[in-house]
Amino acid sequence: MQPEPLLSVAGLHAWYDASHVLHGVDLNVNAGEIVAVLGRNGAGRSTLLKTLVGQVRGTGTARFGGHDLLRLPGFEIARLGVGYVPESRDVFPTLTVEQNLLLGQKPGRQPADGWQFDQLYAIFPALQRRRTVAAGALSGGEQQMLALARAAIGNPTLLLVDEPTEGLSPQMVEQVALFLRQLQQRGVAILLIEQKQAIAMALAQRLYVMGRGQIVFDGTPAQLQSDLAVQRDWLAL
């Protein structure tokens, strides 16, 4: 018997005011799994994550740990163990790196085997070197590292990550990919929005492709690689 998915989304619709963006999205994420969502800009991928964390109005169901996320405010979703790293990173610019990390800690979600500052600094040495520097003075790549580390230190069960490699150097892209793998090894499930198909294919166990607010493909990286029609119609630029 198959275990219940950690996250189960069914018939998800979402709007920005009168603009209908998501049109009946269905997807699942299993415990400890990396699932990537590919698609062209404007397909609705970022809106999907924003709806799941309560930032965009949605209808349908999005079940996580026995709760329907669509019925909860954002702070309660975070307390349940859902972390979110937006494309804009949203660090607190006037606070130091270390103060940003402290704000990422969640009461009651700091187990003894959870992430510690020294472990995160070992993965992202630049953050340790700049731990007393205001986050607004960091480079874009450093801010991305900080956003990921701040989400991780809250010890989420599910992490939603939007375009984490956008605008990063190849070296920083590899650091981000390594960190996401380490999160998975600790049992964290990840729903990843990623524009770079090669990175998504290397990290994810399963892939969805979105187009015009709907899921147009659901399968493994190997299945997507062999489906030339989906690549041509929904991914090629």
C-alpha positions, 0 to 999 in steps of 0.5 A: 500500500502506497503511503500518503503523499506529504503534500497533495494538491488537487484542483487548485485554482488561483487568482490575482484580483480578476486574473485567473492564473492557476486552472485546476493544478494537481500534484503530489510531493512525497516525504523526502522527495525532490520534485521540480516544476518546469515551464516557461515564464508566466506558466504559473509556477511562482503563483503555485508556491505563493498560493500554497503559503497563503500569499495568493487566494486559491480554491481546491485543496492542498493537504499537508499533514492532515491540514488544508493549507488553503484554509490557513494563514501564512504564519500557521503554514510555516509553523506546520513545517512548510518553509518557503524561499521566494525568488525575491529572497526577501532577506531583512536588509538592515539586519545582519546575516546572523540576525536573519538566521536567528529570525529563521528559527521557529519555536518548537522546531529546533530539534537536537539534530536540527541545523546549527549555525556552524553547519550552515556556515560550513556549507556557505563559508561566505555567510560566516565571513560576513555574519556581522554584515547587513544583509542588504550589503550582500551580493545577490548570490550571498543573499540567496545563500542566506535565504536558503540557510534561513529557511533550513534553520527552521527545520522544515519538513517541506521546503518550497524553493522558487528559482534558487539558481537565477542569476548565480555564477556556476560555482554558486549554482553548484553550492545551491544544488549541493545544499538542496541534496543535503536537505533531502538527505536529512529527510526534507521534501523539496518542491523546486521551481527551476528554469534551468532544465539540466539542474532540475533533471539532476536534482529531482526524482520527479518532474512536472511541467506547467503551461498556461496555469495547468500541469501538462506533464508528470513523470521522471527526468528520463521520461521528460528527456524522451518526450520531445513533444512536451519539450518543444511545446512547453519548454523550448524558448 
